[in-house]
Amino acid sequence: MARLAKEEARHAPQEERRRSREHDFEAPMMRSYRQLTAAFMDGACCQLINFVQRHLPDRTNPPAELDKYVARCRSLTRQEFYSKEPINGLKIEGNRLSWASPIESRFCENNIARARAFISNRGWSAPTVFFLHALMSASEIGYRRIAHRFNQNGWNAVLVYLPFHYARTPAGYVSGTLALTSELIRNAETIRQAVMETRQLLELFRSRGADRFGLIATSYGGWIGSLLLSLEEDFEFAALLQPLVDMEDAIWNSPAAAAIRSRLRQHLIEPGVSRPHAHLLSPFDQKPLVDPRRIHLLAGEFDEIVPVRTLERFAETWEVRNLEIVPQGHFGYVAMNRVLRRVKVLG
């Protein structure tokens, strides 16, 4: 161990975290173009998110109801809150998996957990990477292409359908809009549901012989993935792309949450409301079980939803050295391309 520590020290960067800024050498005009494009894309997406949120029924929990929920959860540990439950009612139809969710909501479509498993020629026991998608993700096309690349290299790939997304979207709603709203109790239970279901999938693949896992999680999926890393230790690598890790900041400062905080204030709910629940919901409040050297954290240089400074604090808290800053806003493809390139290098 001492020799390993010396080797790491000899090869370690001078900074505590490795930050890649290849784009610092870009021509000023190109950098300005990237920044302008990021601002336009992020602005348009935030406008869409807020527009949809404003047209949802107002089911904001009153302060007294929030207090009761927090009181019920105060004594729970993270392992208890996200307990491992056996899969019930598993169905495998082609590459589509479904089973009864361990958490029930008032929407029947969301009570069936779902995922797509892209199995390589090596079968279920092959190394398996899990994809946790972003909020309001509406298309699987990109993930199917990435899964094919993993399959060619002998890895299975699993796209987890997070609650209220894709086939789990209730009739009359847009994919993902109910996953994060001003109804804070449902937000918490939805996160709980997503983490528990992903743990069930891990157990399913373990039961079929898999013992090597990877994780690629983006934005909202990165929040779930961060919590998962504090509960599970079997990941060979984990890439968190601009993960939502600071809920107070995401609700009260993010341009994507303007409609949510407007409703919260109408119900006399002010900043700080999530802090009593942070020991269960905040990635900042518990260290990962996975070796931090296996975690690759990506931040968008022009991201205003999850600013670089937030992920720098997160990297310090988790002692993650691999923090890479890429030239994009919150919405873009540069971060994913960097991850795939890095995973290929790792073999």
DRENDO-1510 file (C-alpha; in Angstrom, 1 decimal, always signed):
<recs>
REC; n; res; u; v; w
REC; 1; MET; +0.0; +0.0; +0.0 .
REC; 2; ALA; +2.8; +2.4; +0.8 .
REC; 3; ARG; +4.4; +1.7; -2.6 .
REC; 4; LEU; +1.1; +2.4; -4.3 .
REC; 5; ALA; +0.7; +5.7; -2.4 .
REC; 6; LYS; +4.2; +6.7; -3.5 .
REC; 7; GLU; +3.4; +5.9; -7.1 .
REC; 8; GLU; +0.2; +7.9; -7.0 .
REC; 9; ALA; +2.0; +10.8; -5.4 .
REC; 10; ARG; +4.6; +10.7; -8.2 .
REC; 11; HIS; +2.0; +10.7; -10.9 .
REC; 12; ALA; -0.5; +13.0; -9.2 .
REC; 13; PRO; -1.2; +16.4; -10.7 .
REC; 14; GLN; +0.0; +19.4; -8.6 .
REC; 15; GLU; -3.6; +20.5; -8.1 .
REC; 16; GLU; -5.8; +18.5; -5.8 .
REC; 17; ARG; -8.2; +17.9; -8.7 .
REC; 18; ARG; -7.4; +17.4; -12.3 .
REC; 19; ARG; -9.2; +20.0; -14.4 .
REC; 20; SER; -9.1; +19.7; -18.2 .
REC; 21; ARG; -9.3; +23.0; -20.0 .
REC; 22; GLU; -8.2; +22.2; -23.5 .
REC; 23; HIS; -10.5; +24.8; -24.8 .
REC; 24; ASP; -8.5; +27.6; -23.0 .
REC; 25; PHE; -6.4; +27.6; -26.1 .
REC; 26; GLU; -9.3; +28.1; -28.5 .
REC; 27; ALA; -9.5; +31.2; -30.6 .
REC; 28; PRO; -11.5; +33.9; -28.7 .
REC; 29; MET; -14.1; +34.0; -31.5 .
REC; 30; MET; -14.7; +30.2; -31.2 .
REC; 31; ARG; -15.0; +30.5; -27.4 .
REC; 32; SER; -17.5; +33.4; -27.7 .
REC; 33; TYR; -19.5; +31.3; -30.2 .
REC; 34; ARG; -19.6; +28.3; -27.8 .
REC; 35; GLN; -20.7; +30.6; -25.0 .
REC; 36; LEU; -23.4; +32.3; -27.0 .
REC; 37; THR; -24.7; +28.9; -28.3 .
REC; 38; ALA; -24.7; +27.5; -24.7 .
REC; 39; ALA; -26.6; +30.6; -23.5 .
REC; 40; PHE; -29.2; +30.2; -26.2 .
REC; 41; MET; -29.7; +26.4; -25.7 .
REC; 42; ASP; -29.9; +26.7; -21.9 .
REC; 43; GLY; -32.2; +29.7; -22.1 .
REC; 44; ALA; -34.6; +28.0; -24.5 .
REC; 45; CYS; -34.7; +24.8; -22.4 .
REC; 46; CYS; -35.3; +26.7; -19.2 .
REC; 47; GLN; -38.1; +28.7; -20.8 .
REC; 48; LEU; -39.7; +25.4; -21.9 .
REC; 49; ILE; -39.3; +23.8; -18.4 .
REC; 50; ASN; -40.8; +26.8; -16.7 .
REC; 51; PHE; -43.7; +27.0; -19.2 .
REC; 52; VAL; -44.6; +23.4; -18.6 .
REC; 53; GLN; -44.3; +23.8; -14.8 .
REC; 54; ARG; -46.6; +26.8; -14.8 .
REC; 55; HIS; -49.3; +24.8; -16.5 .
REC; 56; LEU; -49.2; +21.9; -14.0 .
REC; 57; PRO; -51.9; +21.7; -11.3 .
REC; 58; ASP; -50.7; +23.4; -8.2 .
REC; 59; ARG; -50.2; +20.6; -5.6 .
REC; 60; THR; -47.6; +22.4; -3.5 .
REC; 61; ASN; -47.4; +20.9; +0.0 .
REC; 62; PRO; -48.2; +23.3; +2.7 .
REC; 63; PRO; -45.5; +23.9; +5.4 .
REC; 64; ALA; -47.3; +21.9; +8.0 .
REC; 65; GLU; -47.4; +18.8; +5.7 .
REC; 66; LEU; -43.7; +19.2; +4.9 .
REC; 67; ASP; -42.9; +19.4; +8.6 .
REC; 68; LYS; -44.7; +16.1; +9.2 .
REC; 69; TYR; -43.0; +14.4; +6.4 .
REC; 70; VAL; -39.5; +15.5; +7.5 .
REC; 71; ALA; -40.3; +14.5; +11.1 .
REC; 72; ARG; -41.2; +11.0; +9.9 .
REC; 73; CYS; -37.9; +10.7; +8.0 .
REC; 74; ARG; -35.6; +12.3; +10.5 .
REC; 75; SER; -34.5; +9.1; +12.2 .
REC; 76; LEU; -34.0; +7.1; +9.0 .
REC; 77; THR; -30.6; +6.3; +7.7 .
REC; 78; ARG; -29.9; +6.5; +4.0 .
REC; 79; GLN; -29.7; +2.6; +3.8 .
REC; 80; GLU; -33.2; +2.5; +5.4 .
REC; 81; PHE; -34.7; +5.2; +3.2 .
REC; 82; TYR; -33.4; +3.5; +0.0 .
REC; 83; SER; -33.7; +0.0; +1.2 .
REC; 84; LYS; -33.1; -3.0; -1.1 .
REC; 85; GLU; -36.4; -4.7; -1.9 .
REC; 86; PRO; -36.8; -7.9; -4.0 .
REC; 87; ILE; -38.1; -7.4; -7.5 .
REC; 88; ASN; -41.8; -8.3; -7.7 .
REC; 89; GLY; -43.5; -9.2; -10.9 .
REC; 90; LEU; -40.5; -9.1; -13.2 .
REC; 91; LYS; -41.3; -9.3; -16.9 .
REC; 92; ILE; -38.7; -9.6; -19.7 .
REC; 93; GLU; -40.1; -8.9; -23.2 .
REC; 94; GLY; -37.2; -8.7; -25.6 .
REC; 95; ASN; -34.9; -6.1; -24.2 .
REC; 96; ARG; -37.6; -4.4; -22.1 .
REC; 97; LEU; -37.8; -5.0; -18.4 .
REC; 98; SER; -40.7; -4.2; -16.2 .
REC; 99; TRP; -41.7; -4.9; -12.6 .
REC; 100; ALA; -43.8; -3.5; -9.8 .
REC; 101; SER; -42.1; -0.4; -8.3 .
REC; 102; PRO; -41.3; -0.6; -4.6 .
REC; 103; ILE; -42.8; +2.9; -4.2 .
REC; 104; GLU; -46.3; +3.7; -5.3 .
REC; 105; SER; -47.5; +7.1; -6.5 .
REC; 106; ARG; -51.0; +8.2; -7.4 .
REC; 107; PHE; -50.2; +7.6; -11.1 .
REC; 108; CYS; -50.6; +4.0; -12.2 .
REC; 109; GLU; -48.2; +4.5; -15.2 .
REC; 110; ASN; -45.4; +5.4; -12.8 .
REC; 111; ASN; -46.0; +2.5; -10.5 .
REC; 112; ILE; -44.5; +0.1; -13.0 .
REC; 113; ALA; -40.7; +0.3; -13.0 .
REC; 114; ARG; -39.1; +0.0; -16.5 .
REC; 115; ALA; -35.7; -0.3; -18.1 .
REC; 116; ARG; -34.2; -1.4; -21.5 .
REC; 117; ALA; -31.4; -3.9; -21.3 .
REC; 118; PHE; -29.0; -4.1; -24.2 .
REC; 119; ILE; -27.3; -7.5; -23.7 .
REC; 120; SER; -24.0; -8.2; -25.4 .
REC; 121; ASN; -23.0; -11.6; -26.9 .
REC; 122; ARG; -21.5; -12.5; -23.6 .
REC; 123; GLY; -24.9; -12.7; -21.9 .
REC; 124; TRP; -26.2; -11.3; -18.6 .
REC; 125; SER; -23.0; -12.0; -16.7 .
REC; 126; ALA; -21.0; -9.5; -18.8 .
REC; 127; PRO; -19.8; -6.2; -17.3 .
REC; 128; THR; -22.8; -3.8; -17.3 .
REC; 129; VAL; -23.0; -0.1; -17.5 .
REC; 130; PHE; -26.1; +1.8; -16.3 .
REC; 131; PHE; -27.4; +5.0; -17.9 .
REC; 132; LEU; -29.4; +7.5; -15.7 .
REC; 133; HIS; -30.8; +10.1; -18.0 .
REC; 134; ALA; -31.5; +13.8; -17.6 .
REC; 135; LEU; -34.8; +15.4; -16.5 .
REC; 136; MET; -37.4; +15.5; -19.2 .
REC; 137; SER; -35.5; +13.2; -21.4 .
REC; 138; ALA; -37.8; +12.3; -24.3 .
REC; 139; SER; -35.7; +10.2; -26.7 .
REC; 140; GLU; -33.8; +6.9; -26.3 .
REC; 141; ILE; -32.0; +7.2; -29.7 .
REC; 142; GLY; -28.7; +8.5; -28.4 .
REC; 143; TYR; -28.6; +5.9; -25.6 .
REC; 144; ARG; -29.3; +3.1; -28.0 .
REC; 145; ARG; -26.3; +4.2; -30.1 .
REC; 146; ILE; -24.1; +4.4; -27.1 .
REC; 147; ALA; -25.3; +1.0; -25.9 .
REC; 148; HIS; -24.4; -0.5; -29.2 .
REC; 149; ARG; -20.9; +0.7; -28.8 .
REC; 150; PHE; -20.6; -0.8; -25.3 .
REC; 151; ASN; -22.1; -4.1; -26.7 .
REC; 152; GLN; -19.4; -4.2; -29.3 .
REC; 153; ASN; -16.8; -4.1; -26.6 .
REC; 154; GLY; -18.4; -6.9; -24.6 .
REC; 155; TRP; -20.4; -4.8; -22.1 .
REC; 156; ASN; -24.1; -4.9; -21.4 .
REC; 157; ALA; -25.9; -1.5; -21.2 .
REC; 158; VAL; -29.0; -0.7; -19.3 .
REC; 159; LEU; -31.1; +2.5; -19.8 .
REC; 160; VAL; -33.1; +3.0; -16.6 .
REC; 161; TYR; -36.5; +4.6; -17.1 .
REC; 162; LEU; -36.5; +7.1; -14.3 .
REC; 163; PRO; -39.9; +7.8; -12.6 .
REC; 164; PHE; -42.4; +9.8; -14.7 .
REC; 165; HIS; -40.3; +9.5; -17.9 .
REC; 166; TYR; -40.8; +7.7; -21.2 .
REC; 167; ALA; -43.4; +4.9; -20.9 .
REC; 168; ARG; -43.9; +5.9; -17.3 .
REC; 169; THR; -45.3; +9.3; -18.2 .
REC; 170; PRO; -49.0; +9.7; -17.1 .
REC; 171; ALA; -51.4; +10.5; -19.9 .
REC; 172; GLY; -51.7; +14.2; -20.6 .
REC; 173; TYR; -48.2; +15.1; -19.2 .
REC; 174; VAL; -44.8; +15.7; -20.8 .
REC; 175; SER; -42.1; +13.2; -20.0 .
REC; 176; GLY; -40.4; +14.0; -16.7 .
REC; 177; THR; -42.4; +17.1; -15.8 .
REC; 178; LEU; -43.9; +15.4; -12.6 .
REC; 179; ALA; -40.4; +14.3; -11.4 .
REC; 180; LEU; -39.4; +17.7; -10.1 .
REC; 181; THR; -42.1; +20.2; -9.2 .
REC; 182; SER; -43.2; +22.4; -6.3 .
REC; 183; GLU; -44.8; +19.3; -4.7 .
REC; 184; LEU; -41.6; +18.7; -2.6 .
REC; 185; ILE; -42.8; +15.5; -0.9 .
REC; 186; ARG; -43.4; +13.9; -4.2 .
REC; 187; ASN; -40.0; +15.1; -5.4 .
REC; 188; ALA; -38.4; +13.3; -2.4 .
REC; 189; GLU; -40.4; +10.1; -2.9 .
REC; 190; THR; -39.6; +10.1; -6.6 .
REC; 191; ILE; -35.9; +10.3; -5.9 .
REC; 192; ARG; -36.3; +7.5; -3.4 .
REC; 193; GLN; -38.2; +5.5; -6.0 .
REC; 194; ALA; -35.5; +6.0; -8.6 .
REC; 195; VAL; -32.7; +4.9; -6.3 .
REC; 196; MET; -34.5; +1.9; -5.0 .
REC; 197; GLU; -35.4; +0.7; -8.5 .
REC; 198; THR; -31.8; +1.1; -9.7 .
REC; 199; ARG; -30.6; -0.9; -6.7 .
REC; 200; GLN; -33.1; -3.6; -7.7 .
REC; 201; LEU; -31.6; -3.7; -11.2 .
REC; 202; LEU; -28.1; -4.1; -9.8 .
REC; 203; GLU; -29.3; -7.0; -7.8 .
REC; 204; LEU; -31.0; -8.6; -10.8 .
REC; 205; PHE; -27.7; -8.5; -12.8 .
REC; 206; ARG; -25.7; -9.7; -9.8 .
REC; 207; SER; -28.1; -12.7; -9.5 .
REC; 208; ARG; -27.4; -13.5; -13.2 .
REC; 209; GLY; -23.6; -13.5; -12.7 .
REC; 210; ALA; -22.6; -9.9; -13.4 .
REC; 211; ASP; -20.0; -8.5; -11.0 .
REC; 212; ARG; -18.5; -5.6; -12.9 .
REC; 213; PHE; -20.5; -2.4; -13.2 .
REC; 214; GLY; -20.2; +1.1; -14.6 .
REC; 215; LEU; -22.4; +4.2; -14.3 .
REC; 216; ILE; -23.0; +7.2; -16.6 .
REC; 217; ALA; -25.5; +9.6; -15.1 .
REC; 218; THR; -26.5; +13.1; -16.4 .
REC; 219; SER; -28.0; +16.1; -14.6 .
REC; 220; TYR; -31.1; +14.8; -12.7 .
REC; 221; GLY; -29.9; +11.3; -13.3 .
REC; 222; GLY; -26.6; +12.5; -11.9 .
REC; 223; TRP; -28.4; +13.4; -8.6 .
REC; 224; ILE; -29.7; +9.8; -8.4 .
REC; 225; GLY; -26.4; +8.4; -9.5 .
REC; 226; SER; -24.6; +10.4; -6.7 .
REC; 227; LEU; -26.9; +8.9; -4.1 .
REC; 228; LEU; -26.4; +5.5; -5.6 .
REC; 229; LEU; -22.6; +5.8; -5.2 .
REC; 230; SER; -23.1; +6.5; -1.5 .
REC; 231; LEU; -25.0; +3.1; -1.2 .
REC; 232; GLU; -23.3; +0.8; -3.6 .
REC; 233; GLU; -19.6; +0.1; -4.0 .
REC; 234; ASP; -19.3; -2.3; -7.0 .
REC; 235; PHE; -18.8; +0.3; -9.7 .
REC; 236; GLU; -15.5; +0.1; -11.7 .
REC; 237; PHE; -16.2; +3.6; -13.0 .
REC; 238; ALA; -18.8; +6.3; -12.5 .
REC; 239; ALA; -19.2; +9.4; -14.7 .
REC; 240; LEU; -21.4; +12.1; -13.3 .
REC; 241; LEU; -22.2; +14.7; -16.0 .
REC; 242; GLN; -23.3; +18.0; -14.5 .
REC; 243; PRO; -25.2; +16.3; -11.7 .
REC; 244; LEU; -27.7; +18.2; -9.6 .
REC; 245; VAL; -26.1; +17.9; -6.2 .
REC; 246; ASP; -27.2; +21.1; -4.4 .
REC; 247; MET; -31.0; +21.1; -4.1 .
REC; 248; GLU; -31.2; +24.4; -2.3 .
REC; 249; ASP; -29.2; +26.1; -5.1 .
REC; 250; ALA; -31.1; +24.2; -7.8 .
REC; 251; ILE; -34.5; +25.3; -6.5 .
REC; 252; TRP; -33.7; +28.9; -5.3 .
REC; 253; ASN; -31.2; +30.0; -7.9 .
REC; 254; SER; -31.4; +28.0; -11.0 .
REC; 255; PRO; -33.1; +29.7; -14.0 .
REC; 256; ALA; -34.8; +26.3; -14.7 .
REC; 257; ALA; -36.7; +26.5; -11.4 .
REC; 258; ALA; -38.3; +30.0; -11.7 .
REC; 259; ALA; -41.8; +28.6; -11.8 .
REC; 260; ILE; -41.2; +26.2; -9.0 .
REC; 261; ARG; -39.9; +28.8; -6.5 .
REC; 262; SER; -42.7; +31.2; -7.5 .
REC; 263; ARG; -45.2; +28.6; -6.4 .
REC; 264; LEU; -43.3; +27.8; -3.2 .
REC; 265; ARG; -43.2; +31.4; -2.2 .
REC; 266; GLN; -47.0; +31.7; -2.9 .
REC; 267; HIS; -47.4; +29.0; -0.2 .
REC; 268; LEU; -45.0; +30.8; +2.2 .
REC; 269; ILE; -42.2; +28.3; +1.7 .
REC; 270; GLU; -38.8; +29.9; +1.8 .
REC; 271; PRO; -35.1; +28.8; +1.2 .
REC; 272; GLY; -33.8; +26.2; +3.6 .
REC; 273; VAL; -36.8; +23.9; +3.4 .
REC; 274; SER; -34.8; +21.0; +2.1 .
REC; 275; ARG; -32.0; +21.1; +4.7 .
REC; 276; PRO; -33.7; +18.9; +7.4 .
REC; 277; HIS; -34.0; +16.2; +4.7 .
REC; 278; ALA; -30.4; +16.6; +3.4 .
REC; 279; HIS; -29.1; +13.5; +5.2 .
REC; 280; LEU; -31.3; +11.5; +2.9 .
REC; 281; LEU; -31.5; +13.5; -0.3 .
REC; 282; SER; -28.3; +15.5; -0.6 .
REC; 283; PRO; -25.2; +14.0; -2.2 .
REC; 284; PHE; -23.1; +16.5; -0.3 .
REC; 285; ASP; -24.1; +14.9; +3.0 .
REC; 286; GLN; -22.5; +11.5; +2.6 .
REC; 287; LYS; -19.3; +10.3; +1.1 .
REC; 288; PRO; -19.3; +7.7; -1.7 .
REC; 289; LEU; -18.6; +4.0; -1.1 .
REC; 290; VAL; -16.9; +3.9; -4.4 .
REC; 291; ASP; -13.2; +4.8; -4.5 .
REC; 292; PRO; -13.2; +8.6; -5.6 .
REC; 293; ARG; -10.4; +7.8; -8.1 .
REC; 294; ARG; -13.0; +5.8; -10.1 .
REC; 295; ILE; -15.4; +8.8; -10.3 .
REC; 296; HIS; -15.2; +11.2; -13.2 .
REC; 297; LEU; -17.0; +14.5; -12.7 .
REC; 298; LEU; -17.9; +16.8; -15.6 .
REC; 299; ALA; -18.9; +20.4; -15.4 .
REC; 300; GLY; -20.1; +22.8; -18.1 .
REC; 301; GLU; -18.0; +25.9; -18.3 .
REC; 302; PHE; -21.1; +28.0; -19.3 .
REC; 303; ASP; -23.6; +26.1; -17.1 .
REC; 304; GLU; -25.9; +28.3; -15.0 .
REC; 305; ILE; -28.1; +25.4; -13.7 .
REC; 306; VAL; -25.2; +23.5; -12.1 .
REC; 307; PRO; -22.4; +26.1; -12.0 .
REC; 308; VAL; -18.8; +25.0; -12.1 .
REC; 309; ARG; -18.3; +26.4; -8.5 .
REC; 310; THR; -20.9; +24.0; -7.2 .
REC; 311; LEU; -19.2; +21.0; -8.7 .
REC; 312; GLU; -15.8; +22.2; -7.5 .
REC; 313; ARG; -17.2; +22.2; -4.0 .
REC; 314; PHE; -18.7; +18.8; -4.6 .
REC; 315; ALA; -15.4; +17.4; -5.9 .
REC; 316; GLU; -13.6; +18.8; -2.7 .
REC; 317; THR; -16.3; +17.2; -0.5 .
REC; 318; TRP; -16.0; +13.8; -2.2 .
REC; 319; GLU; -12.3; +14.1; -2.7 .
REC; 320; VAL; -12.7; +13.5; -6.5 .
REC; 321; ARG; -9.6; +14.5; -8.4 .
REC; 322; ASN; -11.1; +13.9; -11.9 .
REC; 323; LEU; -13.1; +17.1; -12.4 .
REC; 324; GLU; -13.2; +18.0; -16.1 .
REC; 325; ILE; -14.6; +21.3; -17.3 .
REC; 326; VAL; -16.0; +21.2; -20.8 .
REC; 327; PRO; -17.0; +24.0; -23.2 .
REC; 328; GLN; -20.8; +23.7; -23.0 .
REC; 329; GLY; -23.8; +24.9; -21.0 .
REC; 330; HIS; -26.1; +22.5; -19.1 .
REC; 331; PHE; -27.6; +21.1; -22.3 .
REC; 332; GLY; -25.1; +19.8; -24.9 .
REC; 333; TYR; -23.1; +16.8; -26.0 .
REC; 334; VAL; -19.5; +17.7; -25.3 .
REC; 335; ALA; -19.6; +16.1; -21.8 .
REC; 336; MET; -20.9; +12.8; -23.0 .
REC; 337; ASN; -18.4; +12.6; -25.9 .
REC; 338; ARG; -15.6; +13.2; -23.4 .
REC; 339; VAL; -16.9; +10.4; -21.1 .
REC; 340; LEU; -17.1; +7.9; -24.0 .
REC; 341; ARG; -13.6; +8.8; -25.1 .
REC; 342; ARG; -12.3; +8.3; -21.6 .
REC; 343; VAL; -14.1; +5.0; -21.1 .
REC; 344; LYS; -12.6; +3.8; -24.3 .
REC; 345; VAL; -9.2; +4.7; -23.1 .
REC; 346; LEU; -9.8; +2.8; -19.8 .
REC; 347; GLY; -10.8; -0.3; -21.9 .
</recs>
